[in-house]
Amino acid sequence: MTDEDKNVFQKAMAGIRRLNVEKRAPKNQLKPKPRAKFARADEKKVLLESLHDDIDSLEQGNSGALHFHRQHIGRRTMRKLIRGGFSIQAEIDLHGMTLAEAKPRLMRFIQYNAEQNRLCVRVIHGKGLGSGERGPVLKSAVNSWLKRWSNVLAFVSARQVDGGTGAIYVLLQRD
């Protein structure tokens, strides 16, 4: 700084008095730390929900998650299917149907989508909550049927956001 700069600064500061150091706010308290407003409430809610049995844990006795693949389907493909990595190109909802209604509809759906060269579809079969002690009747039947149909390469229970154990991703053999 030159002498002229110092003089200009002294004139600009005339009449100004220094702050007491003790009265200043500590540097780390000048800005509050950022916090998500509802993070604690959300965490508490999740914790409370985890203490109660959810539908997936109740289902474990009823063959919870479904998983099937043909011998030639690789691990990488299955991992991608499990993670929901394939785009869902069609879906069918079998909720509330009887076995007699569901089987032909599912068969036509699978056949049609294989003919259309679609690779991955979602089948919503429900969790079988209305089946009582019998367990998930439609879910078990869908599991059995799909294993027998040659144009089904693999299937797994869907991710929670796509229906969880009430739905499956089905990988199809293209015609």
N, C-alpha and C positions, 0 to 999 in steps of 0.2 A: 504494500500500500504506500502511496505517496503521501507527503505531508498535506497536500491539498485534499486528498481523499479523506484523511483523518479529520481535517477541519470541517468538511462538509458533513461527515458523520456526526461530529460533536454538536454542530448546529441543529441537525435533525433530531438529536436525542436530548436537546435542552428541555428541561422541565420534566423529564421522565425519571422516575425513581425505580430502583431495583426491587424485585420481588424477594421476599424472604425464601430461602431455599427450603425451609421446613414446610412452608405452606403450598408448595408445588405438589401436584399429583405425581406419584411415581410413574415412570415411563411405561411400565407394563400395564398400568391401569388406565391409560388414556383411551384405548379402544377395547371394548368388551370382546372377549373371545367369541367367534361365531359358533352358534349352537342351533341345531335343528329344533324348531319349536315343539314338535310333537314326538321327537325321537324317544324320550323317556316313556311317554304314554304308550307309544306303539310297542316298545320293548316289554313293558309291563303287561300289555294285552296279550302279546305272543306268549309270554311266560305263563300267564293264567290259562290260555288255551291249550298249551302243551301239557298242563297238568290233568286235563280231561281227556278221556279216550276219544280220538277222532275216528272217523269212519274207516280210514285205511287200517288203523290198528285193530279195529273191531273185525275187519274183513279177513285178517290173516288166517283165521281158522277156516275161512271159506275160500281158500286158494287165492287170496288177495291179488297180487300182480300176476298177469299172464305173460308168458315168454315162450317163443317157439321160433326155430329157424331150421331150414334145410341144411344138410351137411356141407354144401358148397358155399354157403353164405359166410363171409369172413367176419372176423372180430371188429374190424374197423367199420364195416357196414352196420353191424349190430349196434355198436357204440353210437353211431350217428343216428340210428333209428330210435334208440333209447332216449337220446338227448333231444329228440324232436327236430333233428337237423334236416329232414326231408320236407319239402313243401307239401302240404296236404292239398291234393288236387280234386278231391270229392269226399263227401261224407254221407253216411246214412244213419238215421236214428231209429233204433228198434224198440225204444222204450214202450212199454205197455202192450207189446204184441205177444200173441201166443206163439208157441214153438211152430205150430202149423202155419202161421202167417209169416213169421220171421225167416224161416229157412228158405223158401222160394225167393223172397225179396232180397235176402242177402246173397243168394246164389246168382241171381240176375245182376245185382249191383257189382259183384266181384267180376263176373264174366264180362259185363259191358265195359267196365273201367280197364280191364286187361286188354280188351279189343281196341280201346281208345288209346292204348299205349301210355296209360297213366301208371306212374311208378308207386306212388304212396297215397293211400286213402285212410280215412278214419271211420271206424265203426263204433257207434255209441250203443252199448248194450245195457247200460245201467248197472247199478251196484247190487241189485237184488234185495233191496230193503223191504219191499212189499211181499217177498216170498216167505217170510217167517222162518220157521225152523228148517225148511227145505233148503235154505241157502239160495244163492243166486242161480236160478234155473236157466235163464236165458244166457247169462254169462258163460256158464259151463257148456251149454250147447254150442254157442258160437266158437268157443275154444276147440271143441271136438270137431265141428264141421270144417273149420278153416284148415286144420291139420290134414284133412283128407283131400282137399281140393288142390290139384297140381299147379294151378296158376297162383297159389299163395306161397311166396318164398319165405316170409317171416312175419311175425307180429309180436308186439310188446304192448303192455299197458301204457297209456298215454301219460304225459307229464300232468301234474296237478292242474295247470292252467287250461289244459285241453280235455279235462274230464277225469283225470286220475285213473283209478282202477275201475271206473265205470265206462271206459272207452279204450280202444286199442288203435295203434298205428299198424297198418297192414302194408307190407311191401309186396308188390305184384310182379309176376313174370309177364313181360310184355310179349304180345303176340307178333 
